[in-house]
Amino acid sequence: MPRRRPVRALYAWYFRHVVPRVGQWLARNEHEAYGYLPQSVGEFPEGAALVGRMEAAGLASVRLHLLTLGIATLYLGTKSPVRR
């Protein structure tokens, strides 16, 4: 979710109202097949919370890169080599 106010508000509206309808149209589905998407994405951990989970799972050098004004985030971590 973008952090800057005007972008955040516009994106939230777009994601709640436009994205589900576009998904429904592309899937040629008459039902609200993508109505769950905004809530599901809203519950996904972001930022420091996801970095913490990645580190707790054993990844090292975890970092994040905000993309497209914060709409997307790329998370990177290094897996330790398996020792035999």
C-alpha positions in Angstrom: 0.0 0.0 0.0 1.5 3.4 -1.0 2.4 5.6 2.0 1.9 9.1 0.5 -1.6 10.4 1.1 -3.0 11.3 -2.3 -1.5 8.2 -3.9 -2.7 6.0 -1.0 -6.3 7.2 -1.1 -6.5 6.9 -4.9 -4.9 3.5 -5.0 -7.2 2.2 -2.1 -10.3 3.3 -4.0 -9.0 1.8 -7.3 -8.0 -1.4 -5.6 -11.4 -1.8 -3.8 -13.6 -0.8 -6.7 -11.9 -1.2 -10.1 -9.5 -4.2 -9.7 -12.2 -6.7 -8.7 -14.4 -5.6 -11.6 -11.6 -5.9 -14.1 -10.7 -9.3 -12.8 -14.4 -10.4 -13.0 -14.6 -9.0 -16.6 -11.3 -10.7 -17.7 -12.5 -14.0 -16.1 -15.8 -13.6 -17.9 -17.5 -14.3 -14.5 -20.9 -13.0 -13.7 -20.3 -13.4 -9.9 -18.0 -11.3 -7.8 -15.1 -13.7 -8.1 -12.4 -11.2 -7.1 -14.4 -9.4 -4.4 -12.2 -11.1 -1.7 -9.0 -9.7 -3.1 -8.8 -6.2 -1.4 -9.5 -7.8 2.0 -7.0 -10.6 1.4 -4.2 -8.2 0.3 -5.0 -5.9 3.2 -4.4 -8.7 5.7 -1.0 -9.6 4.1 2.0 -8.5 6.3 4.0 -5.6 4.8 7.1 -3.8 5.4 8.9 -4.6 8.7 6.3 -7.2 9.6 7.1 -9.3 6.5 10.8 -8.7 6.9 10.6 -10.1 10.4 8.7 -13.1 9.3 11.3 -13.8 6.6 14.2 -13.5 9.1 12.3 -15.7 11.6 12.1 -18.3 8.7 15.9 -18.3 8.5 16.5 -15.9 5.7 19.5 -13.5 6.0 20.3 -10.1 4.6 16.5 -9.4 4.2 15.7 -6.1 2.5 12.9 -4.5 0.7 12.5 -2.2 -2.3 9.4 -0.1 -2.8 8.3 0.0 -6.4 5.7 2.1 -8.3 5.2 4.6 -5.5 4.9 1.9 -3.0 2.1 0.0 -4.8 4.4 -3.0 -5.1 7.3 -4.1 -2.9 10.1 -6.5 -3.8 11.4 -8.5 -0.8 14.8 -10.1 -1.0 16.5 -12.5 1.4 19.4 -15.0 1.2 18.9 -18.6 2.2 21.8 -20.1 4.1 23.5 -23.0 2.3 22.4 -26.5 3.5 25.1 -28.2 5.5 25.6 -31.9 5.2 
